Amino acid sequence: MSKAPDLPEDAIPWLHEVGRVIGRYLYVPAFRFRVHHMDRFALDGPVVLVANHSSMIEPQVLFGIVPRRSVFLVKGELFKGIAGRALRAIGQLAIRRGEPDRKPLLAAVRVLKGGGLIGVFPEGTRGEGDVLNAEQGAAWLVRQSGAIVQPVAVRGTRRPAGSGRRFRPVVDVLVGKPFEVTVGRGRSGLEAGTEQIRTALADLVGELDRMRDLQ
């Protein structure tokens, strides 16, 4: 079976599409979703999507909401047994956090050069979702592929500390404007590119927080 250029080599395209449908509707019984400015989304060409990450829900939600095929860098601990085989079949890439892991990054570059989209959570391990710091994978991918950056902010998946049980809370997804980043050579270029990406995503998260405060 020939593989689509915008998916990893071991992905099964039709299963990828089934996975997108599942991701789109899996959490509808538990949350009310509001998606803002989907018109800003880059629908073709190489894209590195960066998003904040405060729970295990965001990756699945974004996989379903993104209006094109998407390949996310997912922590390697999840790639065990049947779940791991399923993640690979739908085209997701396992990455080891906190250590050099070139194989999935090179696979991601091939996807980008095929015109695909790679999703990255720059905070690395799950945090508060405020993007106070960022790992360098997104900037490295941009430097290797020439992809544009698509920031996406998500709020509402995590229950506030001290709050009680919530009935179908609102989850907001705010799509930012895609932008170009010129990532220079060496470590300093990578650090500068990473900070530019981190700042853009943090600003988008702040914008979404202000929107939610006014509603």
Rosetta blueprint (number, residue, H / E / L):
1 M L
2 S L
3 K L
4 A L
5 P L
6 D L
7 L L
8 P L
9 E L
10 D L
11 A L
12 I L
13 P H
14 W H
15 L H
16 H H
17 E H
18 V H
19 G H
20 R H
21 V H
22 I H
23 G H
24 R H
25 Y H
26 L L
27 Y L
28 V L
29 P L
30 A L
31 F L
32 R E
33 F E
34 R E
35 V E
36 H E
37 H L
38 M H
39 D H
40 R H
41 F L
42 A L
43 L L
44 D L
45 G L
46 P L
47 V E
48 V E
49 L E
50 V E
51 A E
52 N L
53 H L
54 S L
55 S L
56 M L
57 I H
58 E H
59 P H
60 Q H
61 V H
62 L H
63 F H
64 G H
65 I H
66 V L
67 P L
68 R L
69 R L
70 S L
71 V E
72 F E
73 L E
74 V E
75 K E
76 G H
77 E H
78 L H
79 F L
80 K L
81 G H
82 I H
83 A H
84 G H
85 R H
86 A H
87 L H
88 R H
89 A H
90 I L
91 G L
92 Q L
93 L E
94 A E
95 I E
96 R L
97 R L
98 G L
99 E L
100 P L
101 D L
102 R H
103 K H
104 P H
105 L H
106 L H
107 A H
108 A H
109 V H
110 R H
111 V H
112 L H
113 K H
114 G L
115 G L
116 G L
117 L E
118 I E
119 G E
120 V E
121 F L
122 P L
123 E L
124 G L
125 T L
126 R L
127 G L
128 E L
129 G L
130 D L
131 V L
132 L L
133 N L
134 A L
135 E L
136 Q L
137 G H
138 A H
139 A H
140 W H
141 L H
142 V H
143 R H
144 Q H
145 S H
146 G L
147 A L
148 I E
149 V E
150 Q E
151 P E
152 V E
153 A E
154 V E
155 R E
156 G L
157 T L
158 R L
159 R L
160 P L
161 A L
162 G L
163 S L
164 G L
165 R L
166 R L
167 F L
168 R L
169 P L
170 V E
171 V E
172 D E
173 V E
174 L E
175 V E
176 G L
177 K L
178 P L
179 F E
180 E L
181 V L
182 T L
183 V L
184 G L
185 R L
186 G H
187 R H
188 S H
189 G H
190 L H
191 E H
192 A H
193 G H
194 T H
195 E H
196 Q H
197 I H
198 R H
199 T H
200 A H
201 L H
202 A H
203 D H
204 L H
205 V H
206 G H
207 E H
208 L H
209 D H
210 R H
211 M H
212 R H
213 D H
214 L H
215 Q L
